């Protein structure tokens, strides 16, 4: 099982027992890829949250913050 954590709490998990290891928002079965596809399709965070009520706004923001941190670290 792999986790990406923010502080002490995982924000993304991946386990063979959940969707075959697809990275998902922690404590849900909602793939991170689905969120990315929503954004790519021009939909908003609110649209995504409406469609996937098991994901919290805090989780979405944490995923975006983690992505930002990793991208900026890579660019240095």
Wavefront OBJ file of the C-alpha trace (Angstrom):
o trace
v 0.000 0.000 0.000
v 1.371 3.408 -0.979
v 0.353 6.702 0.580
v 0.953 10.365 -0.100
v 0.590 12.245 3.151
v -0.095 15.796 4.198
v 1.196 16.104 7.716
v 0.209 12.844 9.387
v -2.941 12.042 7.432
v -2.784 10.339 4.028
v -4.378 12.289 1.172
v -3.835 9.700 -1.559
v -3.700 5.951 -1.103
v -3.026 3.049 -3.405
v -3.724 -0.553 -2.508
v -4.218 -3.668 -4.623
v -7.474 -4.260 -2.735
v -8.970 -0.913 -3.845
v -9.545 -0.539 -7.583
v -6.532 -2.707 -8.341
v -4.035 -0.228 -6.891
v -5.332 2.888 -8.638
v -4.393 6.005 -6.623
v -7.526 7.255 -4.853
v -8.459 9.995 -2.417
v -7.809 8.532 1.046
v -10.760 6.704 2.595
v -12.697 6.725 -0.690
v -12.842 4.743 -3.908
v -12.581 7.901 -6.028
v -9.544 7.880 -8.356
v -7.292 10.924 -8.496
v -7.376 10.489 -12.283
v -11.117 11.190 -12.252
v -10.488 14.539 -10.553
v -7.811 15.421 -13.103
v -10.158 14.506 -15.954
v -12.840 16.780 -14.505
v -10.382 19.686 -14.506
v -9.122 18.838 -18.001
v -12.720 18.845 -19.214
v -13.226 22.387 -17.951
v -15.311 21.445 -14.944
v -14.791 23.065 -11.578
v -13.800 21.695 -8.200
v -17.392 22.283 -7.111
v -18.643 20.183 -10.051
v -16.324 17.380 -8.979
v -17.352 17.586 -5.327
v -21.018 17.520 -6.293
v -20.447 14.335 -8.285
v -18.286 12.695 -5.623
v -19.613 13.642 -2.181
v -17.279 11.212 -0.393
v -14.372 13.520 -1.280
v -13.972 16.684 0.787
v -12.841 20.093 -0.416
v -9.899 19.785 2.002
v -8.814 16.572 0.264
v -8.964 18.215 -3.164
v -6.964 21.220 -1.972
v -4.403 18.935 -0.316
v -3.934 17.012 -3.586
v -3.461 20.256 -5.515
v -1.021 21.581 -2.901
v 0.978 18.345 -3.033
v 1.104 18.493 -6.834
v 2.247 22.125 -6.677
v 4.972 21.298 -4.148
v 6.287 18.405 -6.224
v 6.231 20.352 -9.486
v 8.014 23.352 -7.980
v 10.624 21.097 -6.330
v 11.256 19.371 -9.668
v 11.657 22.701 -11.460
v 14.508 23.793 -9.153
l 1 2 3 4 5 6 7 8 9 10 11 12 13 14 15 16 17 18 19 20 21 22 23 24 25 26 27 28 29 30 31 32 33 34 35 36 37 38 39 40 41 42 43 44 45 46 47 48 49 50 51 52 53 54 55 56 57 58 59 60 61 62 63 64 65 66 67 68 69 70 71 72 73 74 75 76
